[in-house]
Amino acid sequence: MKIKSFMLISAITLITFTANAGLIQPAIVNVDLVNMTANGDMATARFSDNDVEFIGCGTRNILNADGTVTSFGFCQAEDAEEEQFTCFSFDTALVEKMSTGNDFSFVTFNWNEDGDCTRVGFSTQSFYLPEFQGDGNNGNGNGNGNGNGNGNGNGNGG
C-alpha cells in the first residue's frame, strides 16, 4: 500500500512539474506620472483582464515634399488604473531603439517635463512569453480561450 501511494504521489508530482516547466514572470503595465516612467510586458498587457492596459513603442518616417525624410518615435502606455502617457522623440538613437521591440518584449521608458522620451529599453526573454499550455477544454493559459488550451480560463472548450 505504501509503495502504491508513493508511486501515485511521484506520478502526480512529475506531471505537475512537467506541466509548469519554465519560469513565467508576467509584468503588468505600470505608469508612474510622478517619476515619469512606464514599464510592463506586452503579452501581459495584451492578455490582461481589463480593456485599457497597453504598452509599446513605434516609429514613423515621413517623406517630405523636398525629398528629405523626417523620422520620429514614440512610446505609450496605459495601466489598469487608467494612468496613461505618450512620449515622443526625434533623437536618432532613441528612434532606432524604439523600433527594436517585439511581440513579447518587456518595455520600459522615461520622459521629461516636456513629454520627450529620455530613455527606452526592451528585454525579450522567455519568462515574458505567455503561457501557451492548456488542456484544450477550458482555455487554461493566457489570452482568450479558444478551446485549444490558449486562454485565461474563459474558453468554451473544443
KOLDOPA-851148 format. One record per residue (C-alpha): residue number from 1; x, y, z. Coordinates in Angstrom, 3 decimals, padded with zeros to 6 digits. Layout:
<panus>
> k,c1,c2,c3
> NUM,X,Y,Z .
...
</panus>
This chain:
<panus>
> k,c1,c2,c3
> 1,000.000,000.000,000.000 .
> 2,002.851,002.377,000.843 .
> 3,004.507,001.627,-002.499 .
> 4,001.286,002.397,-004.419 .
> 5,000.847,005.669,-002.525 .
> 6,004.463,006.638,-003.155 .
> 7,004.149,005.851,-006.872 .
> 8,000.908,007.836,-007.148 .
> 9,002.411,010.867,-005.390 .
> 10,005.546,010.620,-007.547 .
> 11,003.493,010.468,-010.751 .
> 12,001.363,013.464,-009.746 .
> 13,004.468,015.446,-008.802 .
> 14,006.150,014.625,-012.113 .
> 15,003.068,015.626,-014.105 .
> 16,002.763,018.885,-012.154 .
> 17,006.399,019.824,-012.742 .
> 18,006.189,018.889,-016.411 .
> 19,003.037,020.943,-016.990 .
> 20,004.507,024.024,-015.341 .
> 21,008.046,023.869,-016.718 .
> 22,009.806,027.173,-017.257 .
> 23,009.676,030.419,-015.339 .
> 24,006.765,032.727,-016.121 .
> 25,007.179,036.289,-014.917 .
> 26,004.307,038.499,-016.029 .
> 27,004.998,042.225,-015.685 .
> 28,001.805,044.246,-015.513 .
> 29,001.885,047.728,-017.003 .
> 30,002.735,050.488,-014.551 .
> 31,002.597,054.180,-015.493 .
> 32,004.149,056.447,-012.855 .
> 33,003.277,060.037,-013.753 .
> 34,005.219,061.455,-010.779 .
> 35,008.529,059.756,-011.624 .
> 36,007.825,059.965,-015.381 .
> 37,008.351,056.282,-016.109 .
> 38,006.348,053.396,-017.526 .
> 39,007.077,049.694,-017.829 .
> 40,005.476,046.315,-018.355 .
> 41,005.470,043.459,-020.810 .
> 42,003.418,043.398,-023.961 .
> 43,001.953,039.906,-023.524 .
> 44,000.675,040.609,-020.009 .
> 45,-000.857,043.882,-021.204 .
> 46,-002.497,042.247,-024.204 .
> 47,-003.989,039.378,-022.231 .
> 48,-004.953,041.406,-019.148 .
> 49,-008.420,041.123,-017.651 .
> 50,-009.214,044.760,-018.491 .
> 51,-009.731,046.569,-021.784 .
> 52,-007.466,049.559,-021.116 .
> 53,-003.976,048.185,-020.454 .
> 54,-001.351,048.559,-023.189 .
> 55,002.333,049.381,-023.708 .
> 56,004.640,049.735,-026.672 .
> 57,006.750,051.926,-028.905 .
> 58,006.628,052.787,-032.565 .
> 59,008.336,054.852,-035.236 .
> 60,007.216,056.911,-038.201 .
> 61,009.159,058.000,-041.280 .
> 62,007.609,060.799,-043.304 .
> 63,008.762,061.678,-046.814 .
> 64,008.730,065.458,-047.116 .
> 65,007.993,067.386,-050.327 .
> 66,011.687,068.288,-050.668 .
> 67,012.702,064.611,-050.653 .
> 68,014.026,064.521,-047.090 .
> 69,012.680,062.099,-044.523 .
> 70,011.555,063.119,-041.066 .
> 71,011.770,060.286,-038.540 .
> 72,010.347,060.244,-035.050 .
> 73,009.414,057.702,-032.447 .
> 74,007.037,057.380,-029.567 .
> 75,006.349,055.159,-026.592 .
> 76,002.978,054.879,-024.925 .
> 77,001.366,053.036,-022.070 .
> 78,-001.800,052.869,-020.025 .
> 79,-002.141,050.847,-016.851 .
> 80,-005.176,049.222,-015.244 .
> 81,-005.790,052.382,-013.172 .
> 82,-006.079,054.252,-016.496 .
> 83,-002.939,056.318,-015.956 .
> 84,-001.660,056.952,-019.463 .
> 85,001.273,058.699,-021.117 .
> 86,002.794,059.015,-024.578 .
> 87,006.242,060.492,-025.139 .
> 88,007.911,061.412,-028.428 .
> 89,011.486,061.675,-029.711 .
> 90,013.353,062.863,-032.791 .
> 91,016.670,061.634,-031.351 .
> 92,018.173,059.210,-033.896 .
> 93,019.464,056.719,-031.307 .
> 94,016.173,056.611,-029.378 .
> 95,014.105,056.342,-032.564 .
> 96,016.254,053.411,-033.676 .
> 97,015.801,051.718,-030.292 .
> 98,012.029,052.282,-030.430 .
> 99,011.859,050.048,-033.494 .
> 100,013.578,047.047,-031.864 .
> 101,010.829,045.696,-029.602 .
> 102,008.934,042.543,-030.472 .
> 103,005.597,040.954,-029.605 .
> 104,006.655,039.640,-026.204 .
> 105,009.066,042.344,-025.039 .
> 106,009.247,043.919,-021.631 .
> 107,009.146,047.667,-022.348 .
> 108,010.433,050.460,-020.146 .
> 109,010.650,054.173,-020.911 .
> 110,011.031,057.557,-019.238 .
> 111,010.137,061.086,-020.266 .
> 112,010.856,064.647,-019.183 .
> 113,008.578,067.566,-018.281 .
> 114,008.220,068.462,-021.981 .
> 115,006.929,064.971,-022.877 .
> 116,010.136,064.000,-024.677 .
> 117,011.242,060.392,-024.319 .
> 118,014.568,060.290,-022.464 .
> 119,015.149,056.537,-022.097 .
> 120,013.845,053.448,-023.879 .
> 121,014.601,049.826,-023.094 .
> 122,013.406,046.416,-024.213 .
> 123,014.018,042.998,-022.744 .
> 124,012.996,039.896,-024.668 .
> 125,013.276,036.795,-022.518 .
> 126,011.433,033.508,-022.316 .
> 127,009.751,034.308,-018.997 .
> 128,007.786,037.167,-020.619 .
> 129,006.138,034.771,-023.075 .
> 130,002.508,033.972,-022.345 .
> 131,001.652,030.527,-021.024 .
> 132,000.597,028.533,-024.086 .
> 133,-000.197,025.268,-022.317 .
> 134,-003.741,024.175,-021.618 .
> 135,-005.950,021.161,-021.643 .
> 136,-007.962,022.092,-024.754 .
> 137,-011.226,022.089,-022.842 .
> 138,-011.293,025.093,-020.593 .
> 139,-008.816,027.509,-022.143 .
> 140,-006.228,027.421,-019.373 .
> 141,-003.295,029.722,-020.121 .
> 142,-003.105,033.345,-021.232 .
> 143,-005.347,035.017,-023.758 .
> 144,-008.945,034.486,-024.685 .
> 145,-009.988,030.861,-024.520 .
> 146,-010.354,029.198,-027.884 .
> 147,-010.744,025.552,-026.988 .
> 148,-007.143,024.826,-027.938 .
> 149,-005.794,025.464,-024.470 .
> 150,-004.880,029.083,-025.187 .
> 151,-006.848,031.376,-022.939 .
> 152,-007.183,032.805,-019.485 .
> 153,-009.769,030.365,-018.265 .
> 154,-012.695,031.816,-020.183 .
> 155,-012.558,029.498,-023.187 .
> 156,-015.520,027.419,-024.234 .
> 157,-013.724,024.173,-024.842 .
> 158,-013.329,022.448,-028.098 .
</panus>
